[in-house]
Amino acid sequence: MPRDSKGATFLSAALALLVLFALAPGLPAGADTSAPEKWKAAIDALKRNDYETAYRELKPLAEDGNAAAQYQLGLLYEGGKGVRKDLKEAAKWIREAAEQGIADAQIVLSNKYQNGEGVRKDLTEAYIWASLAANTGVRRAIELKNKLAKKLDPKQLAEAERSLGDRR
C-alpha cells in the first residue's frame, strides 16, 4: 500500500474518514446531494491507487466544506498523489479539516508547524494543534503535546494556553 512520509497509509486514513462521514449528521441545507456517491467514488479510487480520480472527486467536496475530504485532499497534495506536490496547499487543506475538529488533521498540522512543512516553523502553534487533538483523547496527540511542551519556554507555553482558551 502507498504510504505518506509519516508512514500512515492513505487507505487506512480514507477508511477511517469514511466511517466519520457515515456517522456525521445529514448534509447541510443546499449541499450537493450526490456527495455520498462522490465520497464513495473517491474512496474507491484511493483503494485502486487512482489518485487523479480521487482528487477529482475530493476537490468539490473539500471546497463545499467536507472536513474528511479536506483532510484527504491535503494528504494528496502532501504526497504528490494525483496532483503536483505542494506542501503549502497541503497545509491549507489539512488546516481546514483541523479547524473542523478532525484529530488526525490536527496532529498532522501540529507536525507541519513543528517542522516548518508548508507553514512557517512555530512550536507554539504546533503545541496548540497537538493540544486540540489531545483533547479528543488520542494517545499519539497527548504524547506529541507533552513532547512539544518540553520544547517551549514558560512564556511560549503561557501564550499557547491563552490561545487555546480562545479557541475552545
C-alpha positions in Angstrom: 0.0 0.0 0.0 1.2 3.6 -0.7 2.4 5.4 2.4 2.8 9.1 3.1 6.0 10.4 4.5 4.8 9.8 8.1 4.2 6.1 7.4 0.4 6.2 7.6 -1.4 4.6 4.7 -3.7 6.6 2.6 -6.1 3.7 2.6 -6.4 3.4 6.3 -6.9 7.1 6.7 -9.5 7.1 4.0 -11.4 4.2 5.6 -11.4 5.9 9.0 -12.7 9.1 7.4 -15.4 7.1 5.6 -16.7 5.9 8.9 -16.6 9.5 10.1 -18.5 10.6 7.1 -21.1 7.9 7.5 -21.7 8.8 11.2 -21.9 12.5 10.5 -25.3 14.2 10.6 -27.2 14.8 7.4 -25.9 17.1 4.7 -26.4 20.8 5.3 -29.2 22.6 3.5 -28.3 23.2 0.0 -25.5 20.7 0.0 -24.8 18.6 -3.1 -27.0 15.5 -2.6 -24.6 13.4 -4.7 -21.9 13.9 -2.0 -22.1 10.4 -0.6 -21.7 9.0 -4.1 -18.7 11.3 -4.7 -17.2 10.3 -1.4 -17.6 6.6 -2.2 -16.1 7.2 -5.6 -13.1 9.0 -4.0 -12.5 6.2 -1.5 -12.8 3.6 -4.2 -10.3 5.5 -6.3 -7.9 5.6 -3.3 -8.2 1.9 -2.9 -7.2 1.4 -6.5 -4.3 3.9 -6.1 -6.1 6.0 -8.7 -5.1 9.3 -7.2 -6.2 11.5 -10.2 -9.8 10.3 -9.9 -9.6 10.6 -6.1 -8.5 14.2 -6.5 -11.3 15.0 -8.9 -13.9 13.5 -6.5 -12.5 15.0 -3.4 -11.9 18.6 -4.6 -15.5 19.7 -4.9 -16.4 18.0 -1.6 -13.5 19.8 0.1 -14.5 23.1 -1.4 -18.0 22.5 0.0 -16.5 22.2 3.5 -16.4 18.4 3.9 -13.7 18.0 6.6 -12.9 14.4 5.7 -12.5 15.4 2.0 -10.3 18.4 3.0 -8.0 16.1 5.0 -7.7 13.6 2.2 -7.1 16.3 -0.3 -4.4 17.7 1.9 -2.7 14.3 2.1 -2.8 14.0 -1.7 -1.1 17.4 -2.0 1.4 16.4 0.7 2.4 13.2 -1.1 2.1 14.5 -4.7 -0.5 11.8 -5.3 -2.7 12.6 -8.4 -1.6 16.2 -8.2 1.6 18.2 -8.1 3.2 18.0 -4.7 2.6 21.3 -2.9 3.2 21.5 0.9 1.6 24.9 1.2 -1.6 23.7 -0.4 -1.4 20.5 1.7 -1.2 22.6 4.9 -4.1 24.8 3.7 -6.5 21.8 3.3 -5.3 20.0 6.4 -5.8 23.2 8.4 -9.4 23.4 7.0 -10.1 19.9 8.3 -8.2 20.6 11.6 -10.4 23.7 12.2 -13.4 21.4 12.0 -12.1 19.1 14.7 -10.6 16.2 12.8 -8.0 15.0 15.3 -5.8 13.3 12.6 -5.6 16.6 10.7 -4.8 18.5 13.9 -1.9 16.1 14.6 -0.6 16.4 11.0 -0.9 20.2 11.2 1.0 20.2 14.5 3.8 18.3 12.9 3.8 20.7 10.0 4.3 23.6 12.4 6.9 21.7 14.3 8.9 21.0 11.1 8.1 24.1 9.0 6.5 22.0 6.2 4.2 24.2 4.1 3.9 26.7 7.0 6.4 28.7 9.0 8.0 26.8 11.8 6.2 27.7 15.0 6.5 25.4 18.1 3.8 27.4 19.9 1.3 26.8 17.1 2.4 23.2 16.9 1.6 22.8 20.6 -1.8 24.4 20.2 -2.8 22.0 17.4 -1.4 19.0 19.3 -3.4 20.1 22.4 -6.6 20.4 20.5 -6.1 16.9 19.2 -5.1 15.6 22.6 -8.5 16.9 24.0 -10.1 14.1 21.9 -8.1 11.5 23.9 -5.9 10.3 21.0 -2.8 8.9 22.6 -0.3 10.0 20.0 -1.7 13.5 20.2 -1.2 13.5 24.0 2.4 12.3 23.5 3.0 14.9 20.9 1.6 17.7 23.1 3.8 16.5 26.0 6.9 16.4 23.8 6.2 19.9 22.4 5.6 21.3 25.9 9.2 20.4 26.8 10.4 22.4 23.9 8.6 25.6 24.9 9.8 28.1 27.4 7.3 29.2 30.1 6.3 32.4 28.2 5.6 30.4 25.0 3.6 27.8 27.0 1.5 30.5 28.6 0.9 32.1 25.2 -0.2 28.8 23.8 -2.6 28.1 26.8 -4.1 31.6 26.4 -4.7 30.9 22.7 -6.2 27.6 23.4 -8.6 29.2 25.8 -9.7 31.5 22.9 -10.2 28.5 20.6 -12.2 26.2 22.9 
